């Protein structure tokens, strides 16, 4: 266990009730479901943080989403369903900090289907971020450098030895 007293990082030592649990769930995820903040507060601060930073297996809670015609989402095939699929995961996941980190890594290593032109590759990149969400930054960086969506985004798939392409994309 880490010695809190010797740490140069300040640790919160105040009360941990429902209001603090709600704030924690917003900071480490996307907010609380009904009753979730009260249940988390009962666990205490250390157990609450542990449960968010070392979650169990991900599960999706609630009904699966349907498109406007009542069909299941087809994230790899139907335009826009990849975004809906991901938003659904953010809302229904039992591992909110993982999904929050997927969003953060997507922001850091910004790509877009407008240039990649493959929802399947974008979904693969999303899974790369998910599988490395709370893990080794080194492993994440190595994965990003060989990710097909990132290579296309950076025109790395068009480079040849001695004659790299030059991207003109505006940031």
C-alpha positions in Angstrom: 0.0 0.0 0.0 1.2 3.5 -0.8 2.1 5.7 2.1 -0.2 8.7 1.9 1.7 10.7 4.5 4.9 10.6 2.4 3.2 11.5 -0.9 3.9 14.9 -2.5 0.4 14.6 -4.0 -2.4 16.0 -1.8 -5.0 13.4 -0.8 -8.6 14.2 -0.1 -9.3 13.7 3.6 -12.8 15.2 3.9 -16.1 13.5 4.2 -17.3 11.0 1.6 -21.0 11.0 1.3 -23.5 10.9 -1.6 -22.5 14.4 -2.9 -18.8 13.4 -3.0 -19.6 10.1 -4.6 -21.7 11.9 -7.3 -18.8 14.2 -8.1 -16.4 11.2 -8.3 -18.8 9.4 -10.7 -18.8 12.5 -12.9 -15.0 12.9 -12.8 -14.3 9.2 -13.4 -17.2 8.5 -15.7 -20.4 10.1 -17.0 -22.4 10.6 -13.8 -24.4 8.3 -11.5 -27.4 6.1 -12.2 -30.3 6.3 -9.7 -29.0 5.0 -6.4 -25.4 4.5 -7.6 -23.9 7.5 -5.7 -25.5 6.4 -2.4 -24.3 2.8 -2.8 -20.8 4.0 -3.7 -20.7 6.4 -0.7 -21.5 3.5 1.6 -18.4 1.7 0.4 -16.2 4.5 1.6 -13.7 6.6 -0.3 -10.9 4.0 -0.7 -13.2 1.2 -1.8 -15.0 3.6 -4.2 -11.8 4.7 -5.9 -10.6 1.1 -6.0 -13.9 0.0 -7.7 -13.5 2.6 -10.4 -9.8 2.2 -11.1 -9.8 -1.6 -10.9 -13.1 -2.6 -12.3 -14.3 -6.1 -12.9 -15.5 -7.4 -16.2 -17.6 -4.9 -18.2 -21.3 -5.5 -18.5 -23.9 -3.4 -20.3 -27.0 -2.7 -18.1 -30.4 -2.1 -19.7 -32.0 -2.7 -23.0 -30.0 -2.8 -26.2 -30.5 0.3 -28.4 -32.4 0.2 -31.7 -32.2 2.5 -34.7 -35.1 4.7 -35.7 -36.7 1.7 -37.6 -36.5 -0.6 -34.5 -33.5 -2.6 -35.8 -30.4 -3.4 -33.6 -27.4 -1.0 -34.2 -25.0 -2.1 -36.9 -21.9 -0.1 -35.9 -19.6 -1.5 -38.6 -22.1 -1.2 -41.4 -24.7 1.6 -40.9 -23.7 5.3 -41.1 -23.6 6.9 -37.7 -24.2 3.6 -35.8 -20.6 3.5 -34.7 -21.2 6.7 -32.7 -24.5 5.5 -31.3 -22.9 2.2 -30.3 -20.1 4.0 -28.4 -22.6 6.4 -26.8 -24.6 3.4 -25.7 -21.5 1.9 -24.1 -20.9 5.1 -22.2 -24.4 5.1 -20.8 -24.9 1.4 -20.0 -21.4 0.3 -19.0 -20.6 -1.0 -15.5 -17.0 0.3 -16.0 -17.5 4.0 -16.5 -13.9 5.0 -16.0 -12.8 2.7 -18.8 -15.2 4.4 -21.2 -14.2 7.8 -19.9 -10.6 7.0 -20.7 -11.5 5.7 -24.1 -13.0 9.1 -24.8 -9.9 10.8 -23.4 -7.5 8.7 -25.5 -9.7 9.3 -28.6 -9.3 13.0 -27.9 -5.5 12.8 -27.4 -5.0 10.6 -30.5 -7.7 12.3 -32.6 -8.8 10.6 -35.7 -12.0 10.7 -37.7 -13.9 8.5 -40.1 -14.0 11.4 -42.5 -10.4 10.6 -43.4 -10.1 7.0 -42.3 -13.3 6.0 -44.2 -13.8 2.8 -42.4 -16.1 2.4 -39.5 -14.6 -1.0 -38.9 -11.1 0.5 -38.4 -12.5 3.2 -36.2 -14.2 0.6 -34.0 -10.9 -1.3 -33.9 -9.2 1.8 -32.7 -11.9 2.4 -30.1 -11.3 -1.2 -28.8 -7.5 -0.5 -28.7 -8.2 2.5 -26.4 -10.6 0.4 -24.3 -8.2 -2.5 -23.8 -5.5 -0.1 -22.7 -7.8 2.4 -21.0 -6.4 1.9 -17.4 -3.2 0.0 -18.3 0.3 0.8 -19.5 0.7 4.1 -21.4 3.7 2.5 -23.1 1.5 -0.4 -24.4 -1.1 2.2 -25.5 1.5 4.3 -27.5 2.9 1.2 -29.1 -0.6 0.1 -30.1 -1.5 3.5 -31.5 1.7 3.6 -33.7 0.6 0.5 -35.5 -3.1 1.0 -35.4 -4.5 0.9 -39.0 -6.9 3.8 -38.5 -4.1 6.0 -37.2 -1.8 5.0 -40.0 -4.4 6.0 -42.5 -5.2 9.2 -40.6 -1.5 10.2 -40.8 -1.1 9.0 -44.4 1.4 6.4 -43.1 -0.1 3.9 -45.4 1.1 5.9 -48.4 4.7 6.5 -47.3 7.5 4.7 -49.0 11.1 4.5 -47.9 13.0 7.7 -48.7 9.8 9.5 -49.9 7.3 10.1 -47.1 4.0 11.8 -48.0 3.1 15.1 -46.6 -0.2 15.6 -45.0 -2.1 18.9 -45.5 -4.9 18.3 -43.1 -5.9 21.3 -41.0 -5.9 20.7 -37.3 
